[in-house]
Amino acid sequence: MKIMTLGAALLIALTTSGCQSAGGLSYPMLKHEVFETPPTNIEFRAEIGQPIITRVDGLAWPALKIKNPVAFEFEENSYSLKPGLYRIEGVAPSYSQVTVRGQVESDNAEVVNSRVALILRGGQCELIPLMIQASASNDVANPIKENIKGLISGERAIFGSSASTEVDTTTNGQPIDRATCLADYDFNPNQPGSSKRELVYLGQSGDTLRFKYREYYDNLVRAAFSNDLTYNIAEDNVIGFRGARIEVVDASNTELTYLIRRHMEDY
């Protein structure tokens, strides 16, 4: 997946959608994404029954990628936000926002609950702590069991308080280094609404290779679009289907050695 810099292209995409989300923010504009495997011009092997080429088409969600831990202070205590890929949940005319839950840690305490806002404003990422609850000690043998016990009985000291989740143009956060916070897209090839196409190796008979072409939508096979294909490689060891070009290096009744020269085209 390509990581974009914090530039005008993403800012435009994040601030031009029209539907409303919670808190008066608009939903971000999703982006069409293509996931292709394996990479081109590299030799691969696939056994019978395995796909030799796959293309997935779906929608990717705008996100902020935190590459390194981000240290910050809240109520005179030190914390850090964990690295990760966090989806943009809403946009306003001048900024876009992520609310990150449960991704804060501390060297001095065990963080029980947390909520932090990431703001992208004018190409700059900012961090705004919204709520952190932490115990005074982190030496717990069974964190889940002991947290529940301590909260109910009062045996464990909990500090930190909640704050408003609303962030507006007057709220200033802690700037994050531009090399640490990058604009990106979160794409899951198996998410609802995605379509997948693949070519599966079925074996060899003399100079003839057999394949099965399959299509999926929402992870369900579209049987009407499946095809059995055969190719004769006696004169040409490059086979093609739907724009793809596959060079056959070696073939047997157990596996296929090949290179992808070009991936499948759009429908």
C-alpha positions in Angstrom: 0.0 0.0 0.0 1.3 3.5 -0.9 1.8 5.9 2.0 0.9 9.5 1.0 2.4 12.6 2.4 0.2 15.1 4.2 -0.7 17.1 1.1 -3.6 18.7 -0.7 -4.9 15.6 -2.4 -5.9 13.9 0.9 -7.2 17.2 2.4 -9.5 17.7 -0.5 -10.8 14.1 -0.3 -11.4 14.4 3.4 -13.3 17.7 3.3 -15.6 17.4 0.2 -18.0 14.6 1.4 -21.5 15.6 2.2 -23.0 13.0 4.6 -23.2 13.8 8.3 -21.6 11.7 11.0 -22.0 12.0 14.8 -21.0 15.3 16.3 -21.7 17.4 13.2 -18.7 16.0 11.3 -19.1 14.7 7.8 -18.1 11.1 6.8 -14.8 11.0 4.9 -14.7 10.2 1.2 -13.6 6.6 0.6 -11.2 5.7 -2.2 -11.2 2.8 -4.6 -8.3 0.6 -4.0 -6.8 -2.4 -5.8 -4.8 -5.2 -4.1 -2.8 -7.4 -6.5 -0.7 -10.4 -5.7 1.9 -11.7 -6.3 4.3 -8.9 -7.3 5.3 -8.7 -11.0 8.6 -10.0 -12.4 9.5 -12.3 -9.5 9.5 -16.1 -9.8 6.9 -17.8 -7.7 5.6 -21.4 -7.2 2.1 -22.6 -6.6 0.9 -26.1 -6.0 -2.3 -27.6 -7.6 -5.3 -25.9 -6.1 -3.6 -22.7 -5.2 -4.2 -19.3 -6.9 -1.4 -18.1 -9.0 -2.7 -14.5 -9.5 -5.3 -12.5 -7.5 -6.9 -9.1 -7.8 -9.1 -7.5 -5.2 -11.2 -4.4 -5.8 -12.7 -2.5 -2.9 -13.0 0.7 -1.0 -10.2 2.1 1.3 -10.9 4.3 4.3 -8.8 7.4 4.8 -6.6 7.0 7.9 -3.6 8.5 9.8 -0.6 6.2 10.2 1.4 6.7 13.4 4.8 5.2 12.7 6.4 5.7 16.1 5.1 6.1 19.7 4.0 9.7 20.4 4.8 10.9 23.9 2.4 13.3 25.6 1.4 14.7 29.0 -2.1 14.5 30.6 -2.9 15.7 34.1 0.8 15.8 35.0 1.4 12.2 34.0 3.4 10.9 31.0 1.9 8.6 28.4 2.5 7.6 24.8 0.2 6.7 21.9 1.0 3.4 20.3 1.9 3.2 16.6 -0.9 2.1 14.3 -3.2 2.8 11.4 -6.2 4.8 12.6 -9.2 5.5 10.4 -10.5 9.0 9.9 -14.0 9.1 11.4 -15.2 12.5 10.5 -14.2 15.7 8.6 -15.1 19.4 9.0 -14.3 22.3 6.7 -10.9 23.0 8.4 -9.8 19.7 9.9 -10.4 15.9 10.0 -10.5 13.8 13.2 -9.7 10.3 14.5 -10.8 9.2 18.0 -8.3 6.5 19.1 -9.6 4.2 21.9 -7.5 1.9 24.1 -4.1 2.6 22.4 -2.4 4.6 25.1 0.4 3.1 27.4 2.6 4.3 30.2 5.8 3.2 31.9 4.6 4.3 35.3 1.0 3.0 35.4 -1.3 0.5 33.8 -3.7 2.3 31.5 -7.2 0.9 32.0 -9.1 3.0 29.5 -8.2 5.8 27.1 -9.5 8.0 24.4 -7.3 10.3 22.4 -8.1 12.5 19.4 -5.9 12.9 16.4 -6.5 16.0 14.3 -5.3 16.7 10.8 -5.4 20.5 10.3 -3.6 22.4 7.6 -1.3 19.4 6.8 -0.3 19.1 10.5 -1.2 16.2 12.8 -2.1 17.1 16.4 -2.8 15.0 19.5 -5.5 15.9 22.0 -6.0 13.7 25.1 -9.7 13.3 25.8 -9.8 10.7 28.6 -7.3 8.5 30.4 -7.9 6.2 33.4 -4.9 4.4 34.8 -4.1 2.4 37.9 -1.3 3.5 40.2 0.6 0.2 39.7 1.1 -2.0 36.6 2.5 -5.2 38.4 -0.7 -7.3 37.8 -0.5 -11.0 37.2 -4.0 -11.1 35.5 -4.8 -7.6 34.3 -8.4 -8.3 33.3 -9.4 -10.1 36.5 -7.5 -7.7 38.8 -8.8 -4.6 37.0 -12.4 -5.7 37.6 -11.7 -6.7 41.2 -9.8 -3.5 41.9 -12.4 -1.2 40.4 -15.3 -2.9 42.3 -13.5 -3.1 45.7 -11.6 0.1 45.6 -8.3 -1.7 46.3 -6.6 -0.1 43.3 -6.1 3.6 42.9 -7.5 4.9 39.6 -6.6 8.4 38.4 -7.5 10.3 35.3 -10.7 11.9 34.2 -13.0 12.1 31.2 -13.2 15.0 28.9 -15.4 16.2 26.1 -15.1 14.3 22.9 -15.9 17.4 20.8 -13.0 19.0 19.0 -13.5 22.3 17.2 -11.4 24.9 15.5 -10.5 26.6 18.8 -9.0 23.4 20.3 -5.2 23.3 19.9 -3.5 19.9 20.3 0.1 18.8 20.6 1.8 18.9 17.2 3.2 15.5 16.0 6.3 15.3 13.9 5.4 15.1 10.2 7.7 12.0 9.8 5.7 10.2 12.5 2.2 11.0 11.4 1.4 10.2 7.8 -1.8 10.2 5.7 -2.7 6.8 4.5 -5.6 4.5 3.6 -6.9 1.5 5.5 -7.8 -1.3 3.0 -9.0 -4.8 4.0 -9.3 -7.1 1.0 -11.9 -9.2 2.9 -14.2 -6.3 3.9 -17.8 -6.2 2.8 -18.3 -4.8 -0.7 -15.0 -6.1 -2.0 -14.7 -8.3 -5.2 -12.0 -10.8 -5.8 -10.8 -12.5 -9.0 -8.2 -15.3 -9.1 -6.7 -17.9 -11.4 -6.1 -21.3 -9.8 -3.7 -23.9 -11.1 -5.3 -27.3 -11.7 -2.4 -29.3 -13.3 -0.7 -30.4 -16.5 -1.4 -32.9 -19.3 1.5 -32.9 -21.8 1.8 -29.4 -23.1 -1.6 -28.4 -21.8 -2.1 -26.5 -18.5 -5.4 -26.4 -16.8 -6.7 -23.5 -14.6 -9.9 -22.5 -12.8 -11.0 -18.8 -12.9 -13.1 -17.8 -9.9 -14.8 -14.6 -8.9 -16.0 -13.6 -5.4 -18.2 -10.9 -4.0 -18.4 -10.3 -0.2 -16.3 -13.5 0.1 -18.9 -15.6 -1.7 -18.1 -17.4 -5.0 -20.0 -16.1 -8.0 -20.5 -19.5 -9.6 -21.9 -18.0 -12.8 -18.6 -16.3 -13.5 -16.3 -19.3 -12.9 -14.5 -20.8 -15.9 -12.3 -23.8 -16.7 -9.4 -22.7 -18.9 -6.7 -24.6 -20.8 -3.5 -23.3 -22.4 -1.1 -25.1 -24.7 2.4 -24.0 -24.0 4.2 -26.0 -26.7 4.9 -22.9 -28.8 4.4 -20.0 -26.3 5.1 -20.2 -22.6 3.2 -16.9 -21.9 -0.5 -17.2 -21.1 -3.0 -14.4 -20.8 -6.4 -13.8 -19.3 -8.4 -10.6 -18.8 -5.3 -8.5 -19.5 -2.9 -10.5 -17.3 0.3 -12.0 -18.8 1.8 -14.9 -17.0 5.2 -16.5 -18.0 5.4 -20.2 -17.3 8.9 -21.3 -16.2 8.1 -24.9 -15.3 5.0 -27.0 -14.9 4.2 -30.4 -13.4 1.3 -32.3 -11.8 2.4 -31.0 -8.4 3.3 -27.3 -8.9 3.7 -24.4 -11.3 6.7 -22.1 -11.5 5.9 -18.7 -13.0 6.3 -15.0 -13.2 3.5 -12.4 -13.4 4.4 -10.0 -16.2 1.2 -8.0 -16.0 -1.8 -8.1 -13.7 -5.5 -8.3 -14.6 -7.3 -5.2 -15.9 -10.5 -3.6 -14.7 -13.8 -5.3 -15.6 
